[in-house]
Amino acid sequence: MQLDAFGMCNALYDLQAVVDAETIEELGLTPGAAHLLDEDQHATLLQRIGSRVVNEAAGGSGANTMVGISALGGRSSFTSKVGSDRYGEGYIASLREVGVEPLLRTGSGRTGSCIVLVTPDGQRTMCTYIGEGRNFGPEDVPLSWIARSRTVYVTGYLWDTPSQREAVLLALKHAYANSVPVALSLADMFCVQRNKPDFANLLDTYVRIVFANEDEALLMCDAYDAPAAAEMLGSDVRTAFVTLGPNGALVAHSGGVEHVPADTVTPRDTTGAGDAFAAGVLYGLARGMTPLMAAQLGCRLAAHVVARMGPRPDPTFARQLSV
């Protein structure tokens, strides 16, 4: 079976809670950013905002993208590590239900979780406990699936522990040896801050497709505006997709930068918007679309996700987009 994408990221169970901006400030969090918590911090936060949780679902950035590809009619797989608990069992079952091949390993710890704090303007602030995903290592990577994939998709969230980094490098080397293109999502501004030199090395060595939002791109490239950053991220051998929120996205390749406008929607929840955009792009590229056409599909799928609660598209709507 040929896959459109082989995804690698942290397996996280999402707990979405609706809060006001004052709560974000009281918690000392940066609005719109992702924050790493240890187990005790995560438990304390959940105790405080537990009554405001409105949705629980298997999530995580990379898995959301693989689910988006499946919703569009493509084939995808996802690998990570979950715990031996009900969330881990539910995670595996949920991927299988939506058509994603679950290449998940099970460890003895707890399944990772992400508390997503959504404010009235639709902005999401993420508080993540990686859980058993921290122990994902080279021995957990199902290498035989990589050669059967059109793209290997990795997120920067996997660069936070030595074992995860080793697993990513093994997968990227295997992809390179089998002529499978690598796509990298820079994931989050704080990920870029922590790992900028390493990300630069990955871009130069393995990556042929890169995803970033405007803040991540500016920080990664020390650029003065988004078009300049997109042009720096793109090259003759690498295509860059830089998302601009309600202003759409930029596509950069071979020295040229093109703009794709976004559909106008009323935002309810921006969780998963970038994941959906990446899903549309990867699905489109696998179907022979130009980068510009693939970005247009990505923008439409992202707008649909922003207009609803939760990080994933409605499969019926997604399938209509892909026709």
DAHU-V782152 format. One record per residue. RES is the residue in one letter. SS is DSSP state (a for helix, b for strand, c for the rest). BURIAL is # if it has 16 or more other C-alpha atoms within 10 Angstrom, else .. D_LAST is the distance of its C-alpha to the last C-alpha in whole Angstrom. Layout:
res=RES ss=SS burial=BURIAL d_last=D_LAST
res=RES ss=SS burial=BURIAL d_last=D_LAST
This chain:
res=M ss=c burial=. d_last=22
res=Q ss=c burial=. d_last=20
res=L ss=b burial=# d_last=19
res=D ss=c burial=# d_last=17
res=A ss=b burial=# d_last=19
res=F ss=b burial=# d_last=23
res=G ss=b burial=# d_last=24
res=M ss=b burial=# d_last=27
res=C ss=c burial=# d_last=28
res=N ss=c burial=# d_last=31
res=A ss=c burial=# d_last=30
res=L ss=b burial=# d_last=31
res=Y ss=b burial=# d_last=31
res=D ss=b burial=# d_last=30
res=L ss=b burial=# d_last=32
res=Q ss=b burial=# d_last=31
res=A ss=b burial=# d_last=34
res=V ss=b burial=# d_last=35
res=V ss=c burial=# d_last=38
res=D ss=c burial=. d_last=39
res=A ss=a burial=. d_last=40
res=E ss=a burial=. d_last=43
res=T ss=a burial=. d_last=43
res=I ss=a burial=# d_last=41
res=E ss=a burial=. d_last=44
res=E ss=a burial=. d_last=46
res=L ss=c burial=. d_last=45
res=G ss=c burial=. d_last=45
res=L ss=c burial=. d_last=41
res=T ss=c burial=. d_last=40
res=P ss=c burial=# d_last=37
res=G ss=c burial=# d_last=33
res=A ss=c burial=. d_last=35
res=A ss=b burial=# d_last=34
res=H ss=b burial=# d_last=38
res=L ss=b burial=. d_last=39
res=L ss=c burial=# d_last=41
res=D ss=c burial=. d_last=44
res=E ss=a burial=. d_last=44
res=D ss=a burial=. d_last=47
res=Q ss=a burial=. d_last=45
res=H ss=a burial=# d_last=42
res=A ss=a burial=. d_last=44
res=T ss=a burial=. d_last=46
res=L ss=a burial=. d_last=43
res=L ss=a burial=# d_last=41
res=Q ss=a burial=. d_last=45
res=R ss=a burial=. d_last=45
res=I ss=a burial=# d_last=41
res=G ss=a burial=. d_last=41
res=S ss=a burial=. d_last=41
res=R ss=a burial=. d_last=38
res=V ss=b burial=# d_last=35
res=V ss=b burial=. d_last=33
res=N ss=b burial=. d_last=30
res=E ss=b burial=. d_last=30
res=A ss=b burial=# d_last=28
res=A ss=b burial=# d_last=27
res=G ss=b burial=# d_last=26
res=G ss=c burial=# d_last=27
res=S ss=a burial=# d_last=25
res=G ss=a burial=# d_last=24
res=A ss=a burial=# d_last=23
res=N ss=a burial=# d_last=21
res=T ss=a burial=# d_last=19
res=M ss=a burial=# d_last=18
res=V ss=a burial=# d_last=17
res=G ss=a burial=# d_last=15
res=I ss=a burial=# d_last=13
res=S ss=a burial=# d_last=14
res=A ss=a burial=# d_last=12
res=L ss=c burial=# d_last=9
res=G ss=c burial=# d_last=9
res=G ss=c burial=# d_last=12
res=R ss=c burial=# d_last=15
res=S ss=b burial=# d_last=18
res=S ss=b burial=# d_last=22
res=F ss=b burial=# d_last=24
res=T ss=b burial=# d_last=28
res=S ss=c burial=# d_last=31
res=K ss=b burial=# d_last=34
res=V ss=b burial=# d_last=35
res=G ss=b burial=# d_last=38
res=S ss=c burial=# d_last=39
res=D ss=c burial=. d_last=39
res=R ss=a burial=. d_last=37
res=Y ss=a burial=# d_last=34
res=G ss=a burial=# d_last=34
res=E ss=a burial=. d_last=33
res=G ss=a burial=. d_last=31
res=Y ss=a burial=# d_last=29
res=I ss=a burial=# d_last=29
res=A ss=a burial=. d_last=28
res=S ss=a burial=# d_last=25
res=L ss=a burial=# d_last=23
res=R ss=a burial=. d_last=23
res=E ss=a burial=. d_last=22
res=V ss=c burial=. d_last=19
res=G ss=c burial=# d_last=18
res=V ss=b burial=# d_last=20
res=E ss=b burial=# d_last=23
res=P ss=b burial=# d_last=26
res=L ss=c burial=# d_last=28
res=L ss=c burial=# d_last=31
res=R ss=b burial=# d_last=34
res=T ss=b burial=# d_last=37
res=G ss=b burial=# d_last=40
res=S ss=c burial=. d_last=43
res=G ss=c burial=# d_last=42
res=R ss=c burial=# d_last=40
res=T ss=b burial=# d_last=36
res=G ss=b burial=# d_last=35
res=S ss=b burial=# d_last=35
res=C ss=b burial=# d_last=33
res=I ss=b burial=# d_last=35
res=V ss=b burial=# d_last=32
res=L ss=b burial=# d_last=34
res=V ss=b burial=# d_last=32
res=T ss=c burial=# d_last=34
res=P ss=c burial=. d_last=34
res=D ss=c burial=. d_last=32
res=G ss=c burial=# d_last=29
res=Q ss=c burial=# d_last=31
res=R ss=b burial=# d_last=31
res=T ss=b burial=# d_last=34
res=M ss=b burial=# d_last=34
res=C ss=b burial=# d_last=37
res=T ss=b burial=# d_last=36
res=Y ss=b burial=# d_last=38
res=I ss=b burial=# d_last=37
res=G ss=b burial=# d_last=39
res=E ss=a burial=# d_last=38
res=G ss=a burial=# d_last=36
res=R ss=a burial=# d_last=39
res=N ss=a burial=# d_last=40
res=F ss=c burial=# d_last=37
res=G ss=c burial=# d_last=38
res=P ss=a burial=# d_last=38
res=E ss=a burial=. d_last=39
res=D ss=a burial=# d_last=36
res=V ss=c burial=# d_last=33
res=P ss=c burial=# d_last=32
res=L ss=a burial=. d_last=32
res=S ss=a burial=. d_last=31
res=W ss=a burial=# d_last=27
res=I ss=a burial=# d_last=27
res=A ss=a burial=# d_last=27
res=R ss=a burial=# d_last=24
res=S ss=b burial=# d_last=22
res=R ss=c burial=# d_last=20
res=T ss=b burial=# d_last=21
res=V ss=b burial=# d_last=24
res=Y ss=b burial=# d_last=24
res=V ss=b burial=# d_last=27
res=T ss=b burial=# d_last=28
res=G ss=a burial=# d_last=31
res=Y ss=a burial=# d_last=32
res=L ss=a burial=# d_last=33
res=W ss=a burial=# d_last=36
res=D ss=c burial=. d_last=39
res=T ss=c burial=. d_last=41
res=P ss=a burial=. d_last=42
res=S ss=a burial=# d_last=41
res=Q ss=a burial=# d_last=37
res=R ss=a burial=# d_last=38
res=E ss=a burial=# d_last=39
res=A ss=a burial=# d_last=36
res=V ss=a burial=# d_last=34
res=L ss=a burial=. d_last=36
res=L ss=a burial=# d_last=36
res=A ss=a burial=# d_last=32
res=L ss=a burial=# d_last=32
res=K ss=a burial=. d_last=35
res=H ss=a burial=# d_last=33
res=A ss=a burial=# d_last=30
res=Y ss=a burial=# d_last=32
res=A ss=a burial=. d_last=34
res=N ss=c burial=. d_last=31
res=S ss=c burial=. d_last=29
res=V ss=c burial=# d_last=26
res=P ss=b burial=# d_last=25
res=V ss=b burial=# d_last=26
res=A ss=b burial=# d_last=24
res=L ss=b burial=# d_last=27
res=S ss=b burial=# d_last=26
res=L ss=c burial=# d_last=30
res=A ss=c burial=# d_last=29
res=D ss=c burial=# d_last=32
res=M ss=a burial=# d_last=34
res=F ss=a burial=# d_last=37
res=C ss=a burial=# d_last=36
res=V ss=a burial=# d_last=36
res=Q ss=a burial=. d_last=39
res=R ss=a burial=. d_last=41
res=N ss=a burial=# d_last=39
res=K ss=a burial=# d_last=39
res=P ss=a burial=. d_last=41
res=D ss=a burial=. d_last=39
res=F ss=a burial=# d_last=35
res=A ss=a burial=. d_last=37
res=N ss=a burial=. d_last=38
res=L ss=a burial=# d_last=34
res=L ss=a burial=# d_last=33
res=D ss=a burial=. d_last=35
res=T ss=a burial=. d_last=35
res=Y ss=c burial=# d_last=32
res=V ss=b burial=# d_last=29
res=R ss=b burial=# d_last=27
res=I ss=b burial=# d_last=24
res=V ss=b burial=# d_last=26
res=F ss=b burial=# d_last=24
res=A ss=b burial=# d_last=27
res=N ss=b burial=# d_last=27
res=E ss=a burial=# d_last=30
res=D ss=a burial=# d_last=33
res=E ss=a burial=# d_last=32
res=A ss=a burial=# d_last=32
res=L ss=a burial=# d_last=35
res=L ss=a burial=# d_last=37
res=M ss=a burial=# d_last=36
res=C ss=a burial=# d_last=36
res=D ss=c burial=. d_last=39
res=A ss=c burial=. d_last=38
res=Y ss=c burial=. d_last=39
res=D ss=c burial=. d_last=35
res=A ss=a burial=# d_last=31
res=P ss=a burial=# d_last=31
res=A ss=a burial=# d_last=34
res=A ss=a burial=# d_last=33
res=A ss=a burial=# d_last=29
res=E ss=a burial=# d_last=31
res=M ss=a burial=# d_last=33
res=L ss=a burial=# d_last=31
res=G ss=c burial=# d_last=29
res=S ss=c burial=# d_last=31
res=D ss=c burial=. d_last=30
res=V ss=c burial=. d_last=29
res=R ss=c burial=# d_last=27
res=T ss=b burial=# d_last=24
res=A ss=b burial=# d_last=25
res=F ss=b burial=# d_last=23
res=V ss=b burial=# d_last=25
res=T ss=b burial=# d_last=24
res=L ss=c burial=# d_last=26
res=G ss=a burial=# d_last=25
res=P ss=a burial=# d_last=24
res=N ss=a burial=. d_last=25
res=G ss=c burial=# d_last=22
res=A ss=b burial=# d_last=22
res=L ss=b burial=# d_last=24
res=V ss=b burial=# d_last=23
res=A ss=b burial=# d_last=26
res=H ss=b burial=# d_last=26
res=S ss=c burial=. d_last=29
res=G ss=c burial=. d_last=31
res=G ss=b burial=. d_last=28
res=V ss=b burial=# d_last=27
res=E ss=b burial=. d_last=24
res=H ss=b burial=# d_last=23
res=V ss=b burial=# d_last=20
res=P ss=c burial=# d_last=20
res=A ss=c burial=# d_last=19
res=D ss=c burial=# d_last=18
res=T ss=c burial=. d_last=21
res=V ss=c burial=. d_last=22
res=T ss=c burial=. d_last=25
res=P ss=c burial=# d_last=25
res=R ss=c burial=# d_last=26
res=D ss=c burial=# d_last=26
res=T ss=c burial=# d_last=25
res=T ss=c burial=# d_last=25
res=G ss=c burial=# d_last=22
res=A ss=a burial=# d_last=21
res=G ss=a burial=# d_last=22
res=D ss=a burial=# d_last=20
res=A ss=a burial=# d_last=17
res=F ss=a burial=# d_last=17
res=A ss=a burial=# d_last=18
res=A ss=a burial=# d_last=15
res=G ss=a burial=# d_last=13
res=V ss=a burial=# d_last=15
res=L ss=a burial=# d_last=15
res=Y ss=a burial=# d_last=12
res=G ss=a burial=# d_last=11
res=L ss=a burial=# d_last=15
res=A ss=a burial=# d_last=14
res=R ss=c burial=. d_last=11
res=G ss=c burial=. d_last=14
res=M ss=c burial=. d_last=13
res=T ss=c burial=. d_last=16
res=P ss=a burial=# d_last=18
res=L ss=a burial=# d_last=17
res=M ss=a burial=# d_last=13
res=A ss=a burial=# d_last=13
res=A ss=a burial=# d_last=16
res=Q ss=a burial=# d_last=14
res=L ss=a burial=# d_last=11
res=G ss=a burial=# d_last=14
res=C ss=a burial=# d_last=16
res=R ss=a burial=# d_last=13
res=L ss=a burial=# d_last=13
res=A ss=a burial=# d_last=17
res=A ss=a burial=# d_last=18
res=H ss=a burial=# d_last=16
res=V ss=a burial=# d_last=18
res=V ss=a burial=# d_last=21
res=A ss=c burial=# d_last=21
res=R ss=c burial=# d_last=22
res=M ss=c burial=# d_last=24
res=G ss=c burial=# d_last=24
res=P ss=c burial=# d_last=22
res=R ss=c burial=# d_last=19
res=P ss=c burial=# d_last=16
res=D ss=c burial=# d_last=15
res=P ss=a burial=# d_last=13
res=T ss=a burial=. d_last=11
res=F ss=a burial=. d_last=10
res=A ss=a burial=# d_last=9
res=R ss=a burial=# d_last=7
res=Q ss=a burial=. d_last=5
res=L ss=a burial=# d_last=6
res=S ss=a burial=# d_last=4
res=V ss=c burial=. d_last=0
